Amino acid sequence: MSYNDQQKGFVLTEVIIAFSLIIILSTSVIPIFYQIGIEQKNLYDKREIQSHLHDQLIINASNDSTANIYKTIKVKQTEVRITLSFEEPLWKGCANWIDAKNKNEEICLFYYP
């Protein structure tokens, strides 16, 4: 065997190891970025829903009504069920929705008029 034959074998081994490392890294990094994207969407939706819930609480508390209110709204293609109730001396507002992971989410806010 000459020096060239040994060098070709080393290069082939080096290429196979480098390719294997690239495959291993890509198969572990791509799912992580996918999960990060889903969590980012969930946090964005939660922030938007919380903002809508806050606005609904302020609007209904200023109407001086103590009746319970149930409504369904759409926030960024997500159907959200809002429940507003008066619990002396506070208004309680809760929002329920299904997030991007198909989990039931709920957030509640309280308002003191």
Backbone as CSV, one residue per row, in Angstrom:
resi,resn,N_x,N_y,N_z,CA_x,CA_y,CA_z,C_x,C_y,C_z
1,MET,0.842,-1.174,0.000,0.000,0.000,0.000,0.888,1.238,0.000
2,SER,0.565,2.159,-0.842,1.357,3.373,-0.916,0.773,4.434,0.019
3,TYR,1.480,5.515,0.128,1.063,6.615,0.990,-0.268,7.209,0.530
4,ASN,-0.507,7.274,-0.777,-1.755,7.804,-1.320,-2.956,6.972,-0.920
5,ASP,-2.844,5.643,-0.902,-3.952,4.775,-0.514,-4.315,4.978,0.953
6,GLN,-3.317,5.125,1.802,-3.587,5.363,3.222,-4.242,6.729,3.426
7,GLN,-3.805,7.716,2.696,-4.372,9.063,2.801,-5.838,9.066,2.349
8,LYS,-6.186,8.336,1.277,-7.568,8.268,0.798,-8.473,7.628,1.848
9,GLY,-8.016,6.615,2.517,-8.805,5.972,3.569,-9.044,6.899,4.741
10,PHE,-8.037,7.680,5.090,-8.179,8.632,6.194,-9.186,9.717,5.840
11,VAL,-9.158,10.219,4.631,-10.090,11.252,4.190,-11.515,10.711,4.194
12,LEU,-11.703,9.490,3.720,-13.029,8.890,3.724,-13.559,8.747,5.147
13,THR,-12.731,8.283,6.057,-13.133,8.157,7.464,-13.474,9.523,8.046
14,GLU,-12.685,10.519,7.736,-12.918,11.870,8.217,-14.260,12.412,7.706
15,VAL,-14.564,12.164,6.450,-15.818,12.617,5.856,-17.002,11.901,6.503
16,ILE,-16.892,10.616,6.727,-17.980,9.860,7.359,-18.230,10.364,8.773
17,ILE,-17.173,10.617,9.538,-17.336,11.125,10.916,-17.960,12.519,10.899
18,ALA,-17.508,13.395,10.018,-18.062,14.747,9.936,-19.538,14.705,9.538
19,PHE,-19.868,13.854,8.568,-21.258,13.721,8.135,-22.126,13.192,9.280
20,SER,-21.599,12.232,10.040,-22.343,11.682,11.186,-22.597,12.747,12.234
21,LEU,-21.609,13.564,12.507,-21.795,14.650,13.481,-22.849,15.650,13.013
22,ILE,-22.836,15.969,11.728,-23.835,16.899,11.191,-25.230,16.304,11.310
23,ILE,-25.384,15.033,11.022,-26.690,14.358,11.139,-27.165,14.364,12.584
24,ILE,-26.288,14.027,13.512,-26.658,13.982,14.933,-27.072,15.369,15.417
25,LEU,-26.313,16.380,15.080,-26.656,17.743,15.502,-27.974,18.217,14.891
26,SER,-28.178,17.943,13.620,-29.411,18.416,12.976,-30.643,17.690,13.508
27,THR,-30.511,16.408,13.830,-31.679,15.689,14.358,-32.006,16.091,15.785
28,SER,-31.072,16.689,16.486,-31.377,17.144,17.835,-31.745,18.627,17.874
29,VAL,-31.252,19.422,16.944,-31.516,20.853,16.957,-32.867,21.196,16.324
30,ILE,-33.253,20.525,15.264,-34.514,20.841,14.575,-35.726,20.666,15.494
31,PRO,-35.855,19.567,16.251,-36.997,19.477,17.173,-36.987,20.548,18.270
32,ILE,-35.797,20.952,18.685,-35.711,22.009,19.701,-36.258,23.313,19.146
33,PHE,-35.879,23.668,17.913,-36.404,24.884,17.307,-37.911,24.793,17.079
34,TYR,-38.414,23.619,16.769,-39.857,23.418,16.601,-40.581,23.676,17.931
35,GLN,-40.050,23.123,19.020,-40.656,23.333,20.337,-40.590,24.801,20.754
36,ILE,-39.484,25.447,20.447,-39.359,26.869,20.765,-40.411,27.675,20.007
37,GLY,-40.658,27.332,18.757,-41.688,28.018,17.971,-43.076,27.839,18.565
38,ILE,-43.384,26.624,19.008,-44.691,26.367,19.620,-44.838,27.152,20.922
39,GLU,-43.802,27.149,21.746,-43.864,27.888,23.012,-43.970,29.391,22.762
40,GLN,-43.288,29.876,21.742,-43.366,31.285,21.402,-44.796,31.652,20.992
41,LYS,-45.449,30.807,20.205,-46.839,31.049,19.812,-47.758,31.023,21.026
42,ASN,-47.543,30.056,21.931,-48.370,29.972,23.137,-48.232,31.232,23.993
43,LEU,-47.012,31.716,24.170,-46.807,32.925,24.972,-47.425,34.157,24.317
44,TYR,-47.310,34.230,22.989,-47.913,35.353,22.275,-49.434,35.323,22.418
45,ASP,-50.027,34.149,22.233,-51.478,34.015,22.380,-51.914,34.364,23.800
46,LYS,-51.177,33.889,24.782,-51.530,34.151,26.181,-51.497,35.651,26.476
47,ARG,-50.491,36.336,25.955,-50.391,37.774,26.170,-51.556,38.507,25.501
48,GLU,-51.911,38.106,24.281,-53.036,38.730,23.582,-54.357,38.477,24.312
49,ILE,-54.554,37.241,24.761,-55.793,36.883,25.467,-55.890,37.635,26.777
50,GLN,-54.778,37.745,27.481,-54.775,38.478,28.746,-55.116,39.949,28.515
51,SER,-54.638,40.516,27.439,-54.953,41.904,27.113,-56.451,42.075,26.819
52,HIS,-57.021,41.154,26.039,-58.457,41.210,25.750,-59.276,41.025,27.030
53,LEU,-58.859,40.105,27.885,-59.570,39.874,29.146,-59.527,41.126,30.019
54,HIS,-58.390,41.768,30.089,-58.257,43.007,30.853,-59.214,44.072,30.336
55,ASP,-59.250,44.236,29.017,-60.150,45.226,28.424,-61.609,44.910,28.734
56,GLN,-61.997,43.645,28.644,-63.373,43.248,28.946,-63.725,43.525,30.409
57,LEU,-62.782,43.271,31.306,-63.023,43.545,32.729,-63.265,45.034,32.958
58,ILE,-62.447,45.873,32.383,-62.586,47.322,32.564,-63.913,47.809,31.997
59,ILE,-64.272,47.348,30.809,-65.520,47.775,30.166,-66.728,47.348,30.991
60,ASN,-66.772,46.085,31.424,-67.945,45.601,32.153,-68.010,46.129,33.574
61,ALA,-66.896,46.389,34.201,-66.921,46.948,35.550,-67.417,48.387,35.529
62,SER,-67.160,49.098,34.458,-67.615,50.491,34.374,-69.108,50.588,34.073
63,ASN,-69.765,49.491,33.674,-71.201,49.503,33.375,-72.063,49.405,34.630
64,ASP,-71.476,49.213,35.799,-72.192,49.102,37.075,-73.204,47.967,37.088
65,SER,-72.954,46.930,36.350,-73.814,45.757,36.360,-73.119,44.663,37.162
66,THR,-73.908,43.881,37.912,-73.321,42.792,38.695,-73.700,41.433,38.115
67,ALA,-74.229,41.427,36.903,-74.630,40.171,36.268,-73.397,39.438,35.731
68,ASN,-73.443,38.110,35.809,-72.367,37.305,35.238,-72.452,37.366,33.717
69,ILE,-71.306,37.397,33.072,-71.253,37.527,31.619,-70.418,36.379,31.062
70,TYR,-70.960,35.733,30.044,-70.261,34.651,29.349,-70.217,35.009,27.866
71,LYS,-69.037,34.992,27.290,-68.936,35.277,25.858,-67.764,34.513,25.265
72,THR,-67.833,34.313,23.976,-66.760,33.643,23.245,-66.237,34.611,22.190
73,ILE,-64.920,34.773,22.173,-64.296,35.649,21.189,-63.188,34.878,20.471
74,LYS,-62.751,35.425,19.346,-61.626,34.838,18.613,-60.440,35.770,18.734
75,VAL,-59.310,35.217,19.158,-58.067,35.968,19.252,-57.026,35.220,18.440
76,LYS,-56.634,35.794,17.307,-55.607,35.172,16.441,-55.937,33.717,16.116
77,GLN,-57.107,33.450,15.628,-57.595,32.121,15.227,-57.760,31.159,16.409
78,THR,-57.733,31.669,17.627,-57.942,30.840,18.805,-59.268,31.233,19.435
79,GLU,-60.138,30.262,19.641,-61.436,30.535,20.254,-61.260,30.588,21.763
80,VAL,-61.688,31.702,22.353,-61.493,31.954,23.781,-62.857,32.170,24.431
81,ARG,-63.093,31.447,25.530,-64.328,31.626,26.287,-64.026,32.505,27.498
82,ILE,-64.718,33.628,27.599,-64.499,34.585,28.680,-65.684,34.553,29.624
83,THR,-65.381,34.484,30.900,-66.401,34.509,31.952,-66.073,35.662,32.893
84,LEU,-67.040,36.563,33.083,-66.877,37.686,33.993,-67.926,37.576,35.083
85,SER,-67.496,37.684,36.323,-68.445,37.599,37.440,-68.055,38.603,38.514
86,PHE,-69.063,39.051,39.241,-68.844,40.016,40.320,-68.837,39.267,41.634
87,GLU,-67.708,39.292,42.299,-67.560,38.687,43.626,-67.157,39.807,44.573
88,GLU,-68.113,40.260,45.363,-67.959,41.429,46.221,-66.597,41.453,46.895
89,PRO,-65.805,42.452,46.793,-65.928,43.721,46.060,-65.198,43.703,44.714
90,LEU,-64.828,42.548,44.226,-64.006,42.451,43.019,-64.767,41.895,41.829
91,TRP,-64.316,42.278,40.647,-64.728,41.632,39.415,-63.696,40.567,39.110
92,LYS,-64.158,39.385,38.738,-63.262,38.297,38.366,-63.510,37.959,36.899
93,GLY,-62.449,37.920,36.133,-62.549,37.564,34.726,-61.628,36.398,34.423
94,CYS,-62.174,35.363,33.809,-61.383,34.190,33.445,-61.524,33.927,31.950
95,ALA,-60.422,33.489,31.345,-60.421,33.136,29.929,-59.933,31.698,29.800
96,ASN,-60.658,30.903,29.022,-60.295,29.497,28.760,-60.093,29.316,27.268
97,TRP,-59.062,28.561,26.893,-58.803,28.270,25.492,-57.922,27.033,25.377
98,ILE,-57.844,26.507,24.159,-56.982,25.363,23.857,-55.744,25.918,23.150
99,ASP,-54.550,25.628,23.667,-53.330,26.188,23.088,-52.796,25.331,21.939
100,ALA,-51.632,25.686,21.417,-51.055,25.007,20.256,-50.645,23.564,20.560
101,LYS,-50.495,23.229,21.835,-50.155,21.860,22.225,-51.403,21.045,22.552
102,ASN,-52.585,21.583,22.266,-53.875,20.955,22.572,-54.090,20.789,24.071
103,LYS,-53.560,21.700,24.851,-53.781,21.704,26.293,-54.782,22.797,26.638
104,ASN,-55.624,22.520,27.615,-56.600,23.499,28.069,-55.888,24.521,28.954
105,GLU,-55.977,25.788,28.589,-55.331,26.867,29.337,-56.395,27.756,29.968
106,GLU,-56.062,28.318,31.116,-56.970,29.251,31.776,-56.147,30.336,32.446
107,ILE,-56.665,31.551,32.362,-56.037,32.674,33.044,-57.145,33.500,33.663
108,CYS,-56.933,33.954,34.882,-57.932,34.755,35.593,-57.301,36.063,36.050
109,LEU,-58.081,37.131,35.951,-57.678,38.441,36.418,-58.744,38.980,37.355
110,PHE,-58.348,39.815,38.289,-59.273,40.448,39.214,-59.168,41.965,39.069
111,TYR,-60.317,42.615,39.257,-60.359,44.072,39.118,-61.150,44.656,40.284
112,TYR,-60.541,45.652,40.907,-61.203,46.352,42.001,-61.630,47.726,41.501
113,PRO,-62.946,47.925,41.323,-63.406,49.205,40.749,-63.319,50.351,41.735
